[in-house]
Amino acid sequence: MATDYDAQRKGEDDTESIEVLKERMPDKPSGISDGDDSELEPYSAPDVVNEELDVVVMPKQENEFTCMECFLLKPATQLGKKTRQGSICLDCSS
């Protein structure tokens, strides 16, 4: 069955006043609570937060460079070109 999408979808007799719509609305929406939080579980942070992490930060090695376009540390094999601003990796130079 073909549908005429240009035709009006509602006639004038289908419109309802705002008062009629307000009467149909429930007094209290189901998603909003009135402050009774007894059914909610208390939030507790995961145990991962309490763990200490040991990270060793290595300085830039002689066979690495920092790309001046993407600012990532790349191995020397990824060197695309050198400019006045600095080295540019193969990904950024293409």
Protein Blocks (a to p, Z undefined) as FASTA:
>chain_A
ZZdfkbcfbdfklpccfklmmmmpcfbdfkbcehiaklpccddddfklmpccdddddddd
fkbccdfklopacdfklpmbdcfkbccdfklmZZ
